[in-house]
Amino acid sequence: MNESKLKPYMGYSHAGGSEEGAVLIFAHDIKEAKCVGWPVLHGMFVDDFTDMAVRIIKDGDYLFKQMPKWSVVKLNADIAHVVDNPPVCNNCEMWGGGEFNEEGYCPDCAEEIEDDRKYMADHPELSM
């Protein structure tokens, strides 16, 4: 469980959407998330402050476990910060969709891959 008072937010271009690129922001509230995220997002995905979108990641406690050591230090010190390259799913290369399994897949991809494995096991004639 997250012991920090920081919450996870996703920062991205409103016009481009999070699929075009997003950063993970740990902040105490949405106002702080926008202030901390702006210097990183500006020029990366966003050219105008009014195009910047920030949304909280509900049920995002799993993100605190996936962070690099430098981020953990800031989390433990309760310092708002941006992770511009958060860990991504080994299949879809997205983040923020749920905790990765032991193979590094997000819940959606893990389910899809498991369904594919079951289908192939039931249809060995399709294997090469």
Residue frames as qw, qx, qy, qz and C-alpha x, y, z in Angstrom:
[[0.000, 0.887, 0.461, 0.000, 0.00, 0.00, 0.00],
 [0.348, 0.611, -0.025, 0.710, 1.13, 3.55, -0.71],
 [0.500, -0.560, -0.428, 0.503, 2.40, 5.19, 2.49],
 [0.241, -0.008, 0.110, 0.964, 3.14, 8.50, 0.77],
 [0.251, 0.626, 0.440, -0.593, 0.61, 11.30, 0.60],
 [0.137, 0.399, -0.513, -0.748, 1.44, 11.63, -3.08],
 [0.731, 0.378, 0.493, -0.282, -1.06, 10.42, -5.66],
 [0.429, -0.058, 0.665, 0.609, -0.35, 9.17, -9.18],
 [0.437, 0.722, 0.167, -0.510, -1.48, 11.31, -12.12],
 [0.642, 0.251, 0.525, 0.499, -1.13, 10.93, -15.86],
 [0.066, 0.754, -0.042, -0.652, -0.05, 14.04, -17.76],
 [0.498, 0.209, 0.687, 0.486, -0.54, 14.29, -21.53],
 [0.084, 0.067, -0.299, -0.948, -1.74, 16.44, -24.43],
 [0.503, 0.365, 0.522, -0.585, -5.50, 16.96, -24.40],
 [0.584, 0.571, -0.227, -0.530, -5.53, 17.17, -28.19],
 [0.389, 0.446, -0.791, -0.154, -3.21, 14.21, -28.80],
 [0.901, -0.280, -0.134, -0.303, -4.49, 11.96, -26.04],
 [0.577, -0.627, 0.521, -0.040, -2.49, 9.78, -23.69],
 [0.926, 0.189, 0.298, 0.133, -1.86, 7.20, -26.43],
 [0.535, 0.783, -0.108, 0.299, 0.46, 9.68, -28.15],
 [0.513, 0.259, -0.496, 0.651, 2.60, 9.92, -25.03],
 [0.525, -0.772, -0.149, -0.326, 2.17, 10.56, -21.36],
 [0.283, 0.409, -0.656, 0.568, 4.21, 11.06, -18.21],
 [0.613, -0.515, -0.592, 0.096, 3.57, 9.80, -14.72],
 [0.004, 0.589, -0.250, 0.768, 3.32, 12.54, -12.14],
 [0.524, -0.431, -0.666, 0.310, 3.35, 11.98, -8.40],
 [0.009, -0.392, 0.099, -0.915, 1.80, 14.96, -6.64],
 [0.056, 0.180, 0.735, -0.652, -0.36, 15.85, -3.63],
 [0.422, 0.614, 0.494, -0.448, -3.20, 17.24, -5.75],
 [0.631, 0.569, 0.444, 0.285, -4.09, 18.00, -9.35],
 [0.105, 0.993, -0.050, 0.006, -2.94, 21.63, -9.17],
 [0.421, -0.690, 0.548, 0.214, 0.52, 20.54, -8.03],
 [0.737, 0.132, 0.612, 0.254, 0.53, 17.81, -10.70],
 [0.493, 0.819, 0.239, 0.171, -0.02, 20.44, -13.41],
 [0.087, -0.957, 0.277, 0.028, 2.72, 22.69, -12.02],
 [0.563, -0.477, 0.646, 0.196, 5.24, 19.86, -11.66],
 [0.717, 0.277, 0.611, 0.189, 4.28, 18.27, -14.97],
 [0.392, 0.899, 0.104, -0.162, 4.31, 21.38, -17.15],
 [0.059, -0.799, 0.525, 0.288, 8.12, 21.78, -17.48],
 [0.434, -0.171, 0.859, 0.212, 8.42, 18.16, -18.62],
 [0.522, 0.538, 0.662, -0.013, 5.35, 18.04, -20.86],
 [0.251, 0.899, -0.024, -0.360, 6.05, 21.42, -22.48],
 [0.222, 0.703, -0.596, -0.316, 7.84, 20.78, -25.75],
 [0.229, -0.170, 0.958, 0.034, 7.61, 17.01, -25.29],
 [0.122, 0.421, 0.885, 0.158, 3.90, 16.47, -25.95],
 [0.022, -0.859, -0.493, 0.138, 2.33, 19.84, -25.18],
 [0.410, 0.344, 0.097, 0.840, 3.04, 23.27, -26.66],
 [0.231, -0.511, -0.037, -0.827, 0.39, 25.29, -24.86],
 [0.097, -0.108, 0.768, -0.624, -0.57, 25.14, -21.18],
 [0.642, 0.120, 0.191, -0.733, -4.25, 24.98, -22.13],
 [0.754, 0.256, -0.527, -0.298, -3.56, 21.74, -24.05],
 [0.160, 0.299, -0.869, 0.360, -2.12, 20.06, -20.96],
 [0.776, -0.345, -0.256, -0.462, -4.35, 17.40, -19.44],
 [0.079, 0.312, -0.842, 0.432, -3.82, 15.74, -16.07],
 [0.774, -0.314, -0.241, -0.494, -5.96, 13.01, -14.58],
 [0.466, -0.485, 0.670, -0.312, -5.64, 11.01, -11.41],
 [0.527, 0.159, -0.813, -0.189, -4.97, 7.31, -11.80],
 [0.732, -0.375, 0.199, -0.532, -7.55, 5.67, -9.57],
 [0.965, -0.185, 0.187, -0.019, -6.45, 2.46, -7.88],
 [0.593, 0.716, -0.313, 0.195, -2.89, 3.36, -8.88],
 [0.595, -0.706, 0.380, -0.053, -1.10, 2.10, -5.76],
 [0.932, 0.085, 0.246, 0.251, 0.61, -0.56, -7.91],
 [0.494, 0.796, -0.081, 0.340, 2.55, 2.24, -9.64],
 [0.326, -0.851, 0.372, -0.179, 4.44, 2.99, -6.44],
 [0.834, -0.287, 0.462, 0.093, 5.90, -0.55, -6.56],
 [0.805, 0.443, 0.278, 0.281, 7.05, -0.27, -10.19],
 [0.141, 0.984, -0.101, 0.042, 9.18, 2.87, -9.88],
 [0.691, 0.409, -0.364, 0.472, 12.93, 3.20, -10.35],
 [0.615, -0.347, -0.443, 0.552, 15.08, 3.75, -7.26],
 [0.189, 0.100, -0.057, 0.975, 15.51, 7.49, -7.80],
 [0.406, -0.434, -0.345, -0.726, 11.72, 7.90, -7.81],
 [0.696, -0.447, -0.557, 0.074, 11.31, 5.76, -4.69],
 [0.440, -0.122, -0.337, 0.823, 13.69, 8.10, -2.85],
 [0.131, -0.190, -0.086, -0.969, 11.46, 11.06, -3.78],
 [0.600, -0.419, -0.529, -0.429, 8.30, 9.13, -2.93],
 [0.656, -0.355, -0.552, 0.372, 9.68, 8.27, 0.51],
 [0.275, -0.146, -0.209, 0.927, 10.55, 11.94, 1.04],
 [0.180, 0.735, 0.604, -0.252, 7.03, 12.96, -0.11],
 [0.071, -0.515, 0.275, 0.809, 8.44, 15.09, -2.97],
 [0.673, 0.623, 0.282, -0.281, 6.27, 15.69, -6.02],
 [0.189, -0.498, 0.654, 0.536, 8.01, 14.68, -9.25],
 [0.752, 0.479, -0.117, -0.437, 7.61, 13.42, -12.81],
 [0.588, -0.191, 0.746, 0.248, 8.62, 10.02, -14.17],
 [0.446, 0.590, -0.243, -0.628, 8.88, 10.66, -17.91],
 [0.527, 0.314, -0.745, -0.262, 9.65, 7.04, -18.76],
 [0.664, -0.290, 0.513, -0.460, 7.59, 4.79, -16.48],
 [0.267, -0.132, 0.945, 0.139, 7.80, 1.01, -16.84],
 [0.604, 0.252, -0.222, -0.723, 5.60, -0.24, -19.68],
 [0.892, 0.070, 0.378, -0.239, 3.84, -3.48, -20.56],
 [0.393, -0.345, 0.741, 0.420, 6.04, -5.95, -22.45],
 [0.421, 0.410, 0.767, 0.258, 3.32, -6.36, -25.07],
 [0.206, 0.856, 0.441, 0.175, 1.41, -3.12, -25.68],
 [0.489, 0.154, -0.118, 0.850, 4.15, -0.80, -24.35],
 [0.270, -0.704, -0.168, -0.635, 1.57, 1.21, -22.40],
 [0.280, -0.036, -0.717, 0.638, 1.46, 2.00, -18.69],
 [0.284, -0.044, 0.262, -0.921, -1.26, 2.98, -16.25],
 [0.668, -0.068, -0.448, -0.590, -3.63, 0.14, -17.11],
 [0.893, -0.392, -0.005, -0.222, -3.01, -1.97, -14.04],
 [0.484, -0.645, 0.589, 0.056, -0.30, -3.88, -12.24],
 [0.538, 0.493, -0.644, -0.228, 2.01, -5.95, -14.44],
 [0.971, -0.210, 0.021, -0.111, 2.09, -9.70, -13.91],
 [0.686, -0.512, 0.420, 0.303, 5.32, -11.68, -13.40],
 [0.678, 0.279, 0.467, 0.495, 5.88, -11.72, -17.18],
 [0.194, -0.295, 0.088, 0.932, 5.60, -7.93, -17.38],
 [0.048, -0.388, -0.671, -0.630, 2.16, -7.78, -19.01],
 [0.323, -0.090, 0.227, -0.914, -0.67, -5.42, -18.09],
 [0.503, 0.153, 0.741, -0.417, -4.00, -7.05, -17.15],
 [0.679, 0.556, 0.039, -0.478, -5.53, -6.57, -20.62],
 [0.459, 0.585, -0.645, -0.179, -2.56, -8.05, -22.45],
 [0.181, -0.264, 0.916, -0.242, -2.14, -10.86, -19.91],
 [0.647, 0.275, 0.550, -0.451, -5.74, -11.89, -20.46],
 [0.659, 0.631, -0.190, -0.363, -5.38, -11.71, -24.25],
 [0.247, 0.550, -0.797, -0.026, -2.14, -13.71, -24.21],
 [0.368, -0.094, 0.865, -0.329, -3.63, -16.34, -21.90],
 [0.722, 0.430, 0.299, -0.452, -6.66, -16.65, -24.19],
 [0.551, 0.648, -0.466, -0.242, -4.31, -17.09, -27.18],
 [0.017, -0.413, 0.901, -0.133, -2.32, -19.77, -25.31],
 [0.558, 0.116, 0.715, -0.405, -5.50, -21.66, -24.41],
 [0.712, 0.564, 0.011, -0.418, -6.76, -21.45, -27.98],
 [0.410, 0.613, -0.665, -0.122, -3.48, -22.77, -29.36],
 [0.226, -0.247, 0.908, -0.253, -3.44, -25.60, -26.79],
 [0.646, 0.303, 0.559, -0.422, -6.96, -26.57, -27.88],
 [0.734, 0.661, 0.049, -0.147, -5.96, -26.40, -31.57],
 [0.589, -0.502, 0.491, 0.400, -2.51, -28.02, -31.91],
 [0.672, 0.427, 0.490, 0.354, -3.00, -28.33, -35.66],
 [0.205, 0.965, 0.088, 0.136, -2.44, -24.56, -35.89],
 [0.501, -0.744, 0.338, 0.285, 1.01, -24.76, -34.31],
 [0.614, 0.713, -0.335, -0.048, 3.97, -24.61, -36.63]]
